[in-house]
Amino acid sequence: MATLQEWVQGARPRTLPAAIAPVAVGTGLAYAMRDANPGYALLALVVSLALQVGVNYANDYSDGIRGTDDVRVGPVRLVGQRLAQPGNVKLAAFLAFGVAGLAGLTLITLSNTPWLLLIGALAIIAAWKYTGGKNPYGYLGLGEVFVFIFFGLVAVLGTTYTQTKHLDGASWASACGVGAIACAVLVANNLRDIPGDTESGKRTLAVRLGDPATRVLYVVLVLASAACVVIAAQTYEWAYLGLIALLAAVVPVRTVVTGRKGRDLIPALAGTGMFLLAYGVLLGLGLYLTYRLA
């Protein structure tokens, strides 16, 4: 029976920056547009965190029952390491999705944006279908596409729109920047797992591209996130603060480009998560300062 610490590790807390960063940026945009609502931002954060935890437990369950996690490096796998019953991990995933759904419904009701119900439902379905169901898209090399859409575009723009009821070009650029780094987190993870995924038949984008091209993709995503800051700063000049986050990318980029493999790539995964958090906080702060210093 899994301990509380193992359940916490199974939730993969190092991935939570992927949930915090888009809300920080989306709320910063709302302040820059002078329509921020801290209460709505808090609800958006609950939705984002709950979805991230839910997808982590869902992946643990689905990969575990398929045997994909039988030989893996990295964080605790509750099902793959026989630490918890698969049904309990599945239940934990759906409880997290339930929290996300309840918070999302509250946010949609208060902000009077009923059409976002469809987006929210699609987000939960996408979270489950990443590795769950008969044809999980994570096994088909489409994981990065959905991460970009839901942890970049939807998370940032949804946070902003529920507060402002409109979007601008800087909003889209900022959302793309967050999405690029969220994809980089997944790319680092899948780069590490290429040998095991190849053996188990999990055809991630990293498996399809191969090791060298995956490392190039990682660097391109980091550079793309910087370009997005420059674009956003054309509208809100304090957004340039987001470029300071590139300092947090130095170590993970160096880890990836120097050809490290297996467990030696774990620091790159953790470092990319911290880069995403720094990017979200600094870009969000820059957008907020645009409002405060205007």
Contacts in CASP RR format, 6 or more apart in sequence:
PFRMAT RR
TARGET T0000
AUTHOR 0000-0000-0000
METHOD contacts of the structure
MODEL  1
MATLQEWVQGARPRTLPAAIAPVAVGTGLAYAMRDANPGYALLALVVSLA
LQVGVNYANDYSDGIRGTDDVRVGPVRLVGQRLAQPGNVKLAAFLAFGVA
GLAGLTLITLSNTPWLLLIGALAIIAAWKYTGGKNPYGYLGLGEVFVFIF
FGLVAVLGTTYTQTKHLDGASWASACGVGAIACAVLVANNLRDIPGDTES
GKRTLAVRLGDPATRVLYVVLVLASAACVVIAAQTYEWAYLGLIALLAAV
VPVRTVVTGRKGRDLIPALAGTGMFLLAYGVLLGLGLYLTYRLA
1 83 0 8 1.000
1 84 0 8 1.000
2 78 0 8 1.000
2 83 0 8 1.000
2 84 0 8 1.000
6 76 0 8 1.000
6 78 0 8 1.000
6 83 0 8 1.000
6 84 0 8 1.000
7 78 0 8 1.000
7 84 0 8 1.000
7 92 0 8 1.000
9 75 0 8 1.000
9 76 0 8 1.000
10 56 0 8 1.000
10 57 0 8 1.000
10 60 0 8 1.000
10 75 0 8 1.000
10 76 0 8 1.000
10 77 0 8 1.000
10 78 0 8 1.000
11 53 0 8 1.000
11 54 0 8 1.000
11 56 0 8 1.000
11 57 0 8 1.000
12 56 0 8 1.000
12 75 0 8 1.000
14 75 0 8 1.000
14 269 0 8 1.000
14 270 0 8 1.000
14 273 0 8 1.000
15 52 0 8 1.000
15 56 0 8 1.000
15 185 0 8 1.000
15 273 0 8 1.000
16 49 0 8 1.000
16 52 0 8 1.000
16 53 0 8 1.000
17 273 0 8 1.000
17 274 0 8 1.000
17 276 0 8 1.000
17 277 0 8 1.000
18 52 0 8 1.000
18 151 0 8 1.000
18 182 0 8 1.000
18 185 0 8 1.000
18 273 0 8 1.000
18 276 0 8 1.000
19 45 0 8 1.000
19 48 0 8 1.000
19 49 0 8 1.000
19 51 0 8 1.000
19 52 0 8 1.000
19 151 0 8 1.000
19 155 0 8 1.000
20 45 0 8 1.000
20 48 0 8 1.000
20 49 0 8 1.000
20 277 0 8 1.000
20 280 0 8 1.000
21 178 0 8 1.000
21 181 0 8 1.000
21 182 0 8 1.000
21 276 0 8 1.000
21 277 0 8 1.000
21 279 0 8 1.000
21 280 0 8 1.000
21 281 0 8 1.000
22 48 0 8 1.000
22 151 0 8 1.000
22 152 0 8 1.000
22 155 0 8 1.000
22 156 0 8 1.000
22 159 0 8 1.000
22 175 0 8 1.000
22 178 0 8 1.000
22 179 0 8 1.000
22 182 0 8 1.000
22 280 0 8 1.000
23 41 0 8 1.000
23 44 0 8 1.000
23 45 0 8 1.000
23 48 0 8 1.000
23 155 0 8 1.000
23 159 0 8 1.000
24 280 0 8 1.000
24 281 0 8 1.000
24 283 0 8 1.000
24 284 0 8 1.000
25 156 0 8 1.000
25 159 0 8 1.000
25 174 0 8 1.000
25 175 0 8 1.000
25 178 0 8 1.000
25 280 0 8 1.000
25 283 0 8 1.000
25 284 0 8 1.000
25 287 0 8 1.000
26 41 0 8 1.000
26 156 0 8 1.000
26 157 0 8 1.000
26 158 0 8 1.000
26 159 0 8 1.000
26 160 0 8 1.000
26 171 0 8 1.000
26 174 0 8 1.000
26 175 0 8 1.000
26 284 0 8 1.000
26 287 0 8 1.000
27 36 0 8 1.000
27 38 0 8 1.000
27 41 0 8 1.000
27 44 0 8 1.000
27 159 0 8 1.000
27 160 0 8 1.000
27 163 0 8 1.000
27 284 0 8 1.000
27 288 0 8 1.000
28 36 0 8 1.000
28 284 0 8 1.000
28 285 0 8 1.000
28 286 0 8 1.000
28 287 0 8 1.000
28 288 0 8 1.000
28 291 0 8 1.000
29 156 0 8 1.000
29 159 0 8 1.000
29 160 0 8 1.000
29 164 0 8 1.000
29 170 0 8 1.000
29 171 0 8 1.000
29 174 0 8 1.000
29 284 0 8 1.000
29 287 0 8 1.000
30 36 0 8 1.000
30 37 0 8 1.000
30 41 0 8 1.000
30 159 0 8 1.000
30 160 0 8 1.000
30 163 0 8 1.000
30 164 0 8 1.000
31 287 0 8 1.000
31 288 0 8 1.000
31 290 0 8 1.000
31 291 0 8 1.000
31 292 0 8 1.000
32 170 0 8 1.000
32 236 0 8 1.000
32 287 0 8 1.000
32 288 0 8 1.000
32 290 0 8 1.000
32 291 0 8 1.000
33 160 0 8 1.000
33 164 0 8 1.000
33 166 0 8 1.000
33 168 0 8 1.000
34 291 0 8 1.000
35 163 0 8 1.000
35 164 0 8 1.000
35 165 0 8 1.000
36 163 0 8 1.000
36 291 0 8 1.000
37 111 0 8 1.000
37 162 0 8 1.000
37 163 0 8 1.000
40 107 0 8 1.000
40 110 0 8 1.000
40 111 0 8 1.000
40 159 0 8 1.000
40 162 0 8 1.000
40 163 0 8 1.000
41 159 0 8 1.000
41 163 0 8 1.000
43 103 0 8 1.000
43 104 0 8 1.000
43 106 0 8 1.000
43 107 0 8 1.000
43 110 0 8 1.000
44 107 0 8 1.000
44 155 0 8 1.000
44 158 0 8 1.000
44 159 0 8 1.000
44 162 0 8 1.000
46 99 0 8 1.000
46 100 0 8 1.000
46 103 0 8 1.000
46 104 0 8 1.000
47 100 0 8 1.000
47 101 0 8 1.000
47 103 0 8 1.000
47 104 0 8 1.000
47 107 0 8 1.000
48 155 0 8 1.000
48 159 0 8 1.000
50 96 0 8 1.000
50 97 0 8 1.000
50 98 0 8 1.000
50 99 0 8 1.000
50 100 0 8 1.000
50 101 0 8 1.000
50 103 0 8 1.000
51 96 0 8 1.000
51 97 0 8 1.000
51 100 0 8 1.000
51 123 0 8 1.000
51 124 0 8 1.000
51 127 0 8 1.000
51 150 0 8 1.000
53 96 0 8 1.000
54 92 0 8 1.000
54 93 0 8 1.000
54 96 0 8 1.000
54 97 0 8 1.000
54 100 0 8 1.000
54 127 0 8 1.000
55 93 0 8 1.000
55 127 0 8 1.000
55 128 0 8 1.000
55 130 0 8 1.000
57 78 0 8 1.000
57 89 0 8 1.000
57 90 0 8 1.000
57 92 0 8 1.000
57 93 0 8 1.000
57 96 0 8 1.000
58 90 0 8 1.000
58 93 0 8 1.000
58 97 0 8 1.000
58 127 0 8 1.000
58 128 0 8 1.000
58 130 0 8 1.000
58 131 0 8 1.000
58 132 0 8 1.000
59 130 0 8 1.000
59 131 0 8 1.000
60 69 0 8 1.000
60 77 0 8 1.000
60 78 0 8 1.000
60 79 0 8 1.000
60 80 0 8 1.000
60 89 0 8 1.000
60 93 0 8 1.000
61 79 0 8 1.000
61 86 0 8 1.000
61 87 0 8 1.000
61 89 0 8 1.000
61 90 0 8 1.000
61 93 0 8 1.000
61 132 0 8 1.000
62 130 0 8 1.000
62 131 0 8 1.000
62 132 0 8 1.000
62 133 0 8 1.000
62 136 0 8 1.000
63 69 0 8 1.000
63 77 0 8 1.000
63 79 0 8 1.000
63 80 0 8 1.000
63 131 0 8 1.000
63 202 0 8 1.000
64 70 0 8 1.000
64 77 0 8 1.000
64 79 0 8 1.000
64 80 0 8 1.000
64 86 0 8 1.000
65 79 0 8 1.000
65 86 0 8 1.000
66 131 0 8 1.000
66 200 0 8 1.000
67 80 0 8 1.000
67 200 0 8 1.000
68 131 0 8 1.000
68 197 0 8 1.000
68 200 0 8 1.000
68 201 0 8 1.000
68 202 0 8 1.000
69 77 0 8 1.000
69 79 0 8 1.000
69 80 0 8 1.000
69 81 0 8 1.000
70 80 0 8 1.000
70 200 0 8 1.000
71 196 0 8 1.000
71 199 0 8 1.000
72 80 0 8 1.000
72 193 0 8 1.000
72 196 0 8 1.000
73 192 0 8 1.000
73 193 0 8 1.000
73 262 0 8 1.000
73 263 0 8 1.000
73 266 0 8 1.000
74 192 0 8 1.000
74 263 0 8 1.000
74 266 0 8 1.000
76 83 0 8 1.000
77 83 0 8 1.000
78 84 0 8 1.000
78 89 0 8 1.000
79 86 0 8 1.000
79 89 0 8 1.000
93 128 0 8 1.000
97 124 0 8 1.000
97 127 0 8 1.000
97 128 0 8 1.000
100 123 0 8 1.000
100 124 0 8 1.000
101 120 0 8 1.000
101 124 0 8 1.000
104 120 0 8 1.000
105 117 0 8 1.000
107 162 0 8 1.000
108 114 0 8 1.000
108 116 0 8 1.000
108 117 0 8 1.000
108 162 0 8 1.000
111 162 0 8 1.000
111 163 0 8 1.000
113 161 0 8 1.000
113 162 0 8 1.000
113 165 0 8 1.000
116 158 0 8 1.000
116 161 0 8 1.000
116 162 0 8 1.000
119 154 0 8 1.000
119 158 0 8 1.000
120 154 0 8 1.000
123 150 0 8 1.000
123 154 0 8 1.000
126 146 0 8 1.000
126 149 0 8 1.000
126 150 0 8 1.000
127 150 0 8 1.000
129 136 0 8 1.000
129 137 0 8 1.000
130 136 0 8 1.000
130 137 0 8 1.000
130 138 0 8 1.000
130 143 0 8 1.000
130 146 0 8 1.000
131 138 0 8 1.000
131 139 0 8 1.000
137 143 0 8 1.000
137 145 0 8 1.000
137 146 0 8 1.000
138 146 0 8 1.000
138 202 0 8 1.000
138 204 0 8 1.000
139 201 0 8 1.000
139 202 0 8 1.000
139 203 0 8 1.000
139 204 0 8 1.000
140 203 0 8 1.000
141 203 0 8 1.000
141 204 0 8 1.000
141 205 0 8 1.000
141 207 0 8 1.000
141 208 0 8 1.000
142 205 0 8 1.000
143 186 0 8 1.000
143 204 0 8 1.000
143 205 0 8 1.000
144 183 0 8 1.000
144 186 0 8 1.000
144 187 0 8 1.000
144 205 0 8 1.000
147 179 0 8 1.000
147 182 0 8 1.000
147 183 0 8 1.000
147 185 0 8 1.000
147 186 0 8 1.000
148 176 0 8 1.000
148 179 0 8 1.000
148 180 0 8 1.000
148 182 0 8 1.000
148 183 0 8 1.000
151 178 0 8 1.000
151 179 0 8 1.000
151 182 0 8 1.000
152 175 0 8 1.000
152 176 0 8 1.000
152 177 0 8 1.000
152 178 0 8 1.000
152 179 0 8 1.000
152 182 0 8 1.000
153 172 0 8 1.000
153 175 0 8 1.000
153 176 0 8 1.000
153 179 0 8 1.000
155 175 0 8 1.000
155 178 0 8 1.000
156 171 0 8 1.000
156 174 0 8 1.000
156 175 0 8 1.000
156 178 0 8 1.000
156 179 0 8 1.000
157 167 0 8 1.000
157 171 0 8 1.000
157 172 0 8 1.000
157 175 0 8 1.000
160 167 0 8 1.000
160 171 0 8 1.000
161 167 0 8 1.000
168 235 0 8 1.000
169 231 0 8 1.000
169 232 0 8 1.000
169 235 0 8 1.000
170 231 0 8 1.000
170 232 0 8 1.000
170 234 0 8 1.000
170 235 0 8 1.000
170 236 0 8 1.000
170 239 0 8 1.000
173 228 0 8 1.000
173 229 0 8 1.000
173 231 0 8 1.000
173 232 0 8 1.000
174 228 0 8 1.000
174 229 0 8 1.000
174 232 0 8 1.000
174 239 0 8 1.000
174 283 0 8 1.000
174 287 0 8 1.000
176 224 0 8 1.000
176 228 0 8 1.000
177 224 0 8 1.000
177 225 0 8 1.000
177 228 0 8 1.000
177 229 0 8 1.000
177 279 0 8 1.000
178 225 0 8 1.000
178 276 0 8 1.000
178 279 0 8 1.000
178 280 0 8 1.000
179 225 0 8 1.000
180 221 0 8 1.000
180 222 0 8 1.000
180 224 0 8 1.000
180 225 0 8 1.000
180 228 0 8 1.000
181 221 0 8 1.000
181 222 0 8 1.000
181 225 0 8 1.000
181 272 0 8 1.000
181 273 0 8 1.000
181 275 0 8 1.000
181 276 0 8 1.000
181 279 0 8 1.000
182 276 0 8 1.000
183 221 0 8 1.000
184 218 0 8 1.000
184 221 0 8 1.000
184 222 0 8 1.000
184 225 0 8 1.000
184 272 0 8 1.000
184 275 0 8 1.000
184 276 0 8 1.000
185 269 0 8 1.000
185 272 0 8 1.000
185 273 0 8 1.000
185 276 0 8 1.000
187 205 0 8 1.000
187 206 0 8 1.000
187 214 0 8 1.000
187 217 0 8 1.000
187 218 0 8 1.000
187 221 0 8 1.000
188 218 0 8 1.000
188 252 0 8 1.000
188 256 0 8 1.000
188 265 0 8 1.000
188 268 0 8 1.000
188 269 0 8 1.000
188 272 0 8 1.000
189 269 0 8 1.000
190 197 0 8 1.000
190 204 0 8 1.000
190 205 0 8 1.000
190 206 0 8 1.000
190 207 0 8 1.000
190 214 0 8 1.000
191 206 0 8 1.000
191 211 0 8 1.000
191 214 0 8 1.000
191 215 0 8 1.000
191 218 0 8 1.000
191 256 0 8 1.000
191 265 0 8 1.000
191 268 0 8 1.000
192 261 0 8 1.000
192 262 0 8 1.000
192 263 0 8 1.000
192 265 0 8 1.000
192 266 0 8 1.000
192 268 0 8 1.000
192 269 0 8 1.000
193 202 0 8 1.000
193 204 0 8 1.000
193 206 0 8 1.000
194 204 0 8 1.000
194 206 0 8 1.000
194 207 0 8 1.000
194 210 0 8 1.000
194 211 0 8 1.000
194 214 0 8 1.000
195 262 0 8 1.000
196 202 0 8 1.000
197 203 0 8 1.000
197 204 0 8 1.000
197 206 0 8 1.000
197 207 0 8 1.000
198 207 0 8 1.000
201 207 0 8 1.000
205 214 0 8 1.000
205 217 0 8 1.000
206 214 0 8 1.000
209 217 0 8 1.000
211 261 0 8 1.000
215 256 0 8 1.000
215 257 0 8 1.000
215 259 0 8 1.000
218 253 0 8 1.000
218 256 0 8 1.000
219 253 0 8 1.000
219 256 0 8 1.000
219 257 0 8 1.000
222 246 0 8 1.000
222 249 0 8 1.000
222 253 0 8 1.000
222 275 0 8 1.000
225 279 0 8 1.000
226 243 0 8 1.000
226 246 0 8 1.000
229 239 0 8 1.000
229 240 0 8 1.000
229 242 0 8 1.000
229 243 0 8 1.000
229 283 0 8 1.000
230 240 0 8 1.000
230 243 0 8 1.000
232 239 0 8 1.000
232 283 0 8 1.000
232 287 0 8 1.000
233 239 0 8 1.000
233 240 0 8 1.000
236 286 0 8 1.000
236 287 0 8 1.000
236 290 0 8 1.000
237 290 0 8 1.000
238 286 0 8 1.000
238 287 0 8 1.000
238 289 0 8 1.000
238 290 0 8 1.000
238 293 0 8 1.000
239 283 0 8 1.000
239 284 0 8 1.000
239 286 0 8 1.000
239 287 0 8 1.000
239 290 0 8 1.000
240 286 0 8 1.000
241 282 0 8 1.000
241 283 0 8 1.000
241 284 0 8 1.000
241 285 0 8 1.000
241 286 0 8 1.000
241 289 0 8 1.000
242 279 0 8 1.000
242 280 0 8 1.000
242 282 0 8 1.000
242 283 0 8 1.000
242 284 0 8 1.000
242 286 0 8 1.000
244 278 0 8 1.000
244 282 0 8 1.000
245 275 0 8 1.000
245 278 0 8 1.000
245 279 0 8 1.000
245 280 0 8 1.000
245 281 0 8 1.000
245 282 0 8 1.000
245 283 0 8 1.000
246 275 0 8 1.000
247 278 0 8 1.000
248 271 0 8 1.000
248 274 0 8 1.000
248 275 0 8 1.000
248 278 0 8 1.000
248 279 0 8 1.000
249 272 0 8 1.000
249 275 0 8 1.000
251 267 0 8 1.000
251 268 0 8 1.000
251 271 0 8 1.000
252 267 0 8 1.000
252 268 0 8 1.000
252 269 0 8 1.000
252 270 0 8 1.000
252 271 0 8 1.000
252 272 0 8 1.000
252 275 0 8 1.000
255 264 0 8 1.000
255 265 0 8 1.000
255 267 0 8 1.000
255 268 0 8 1.000
256 265 0 8 1.000
256 268 0 8 1.000
260 268 0 8 1.000
END
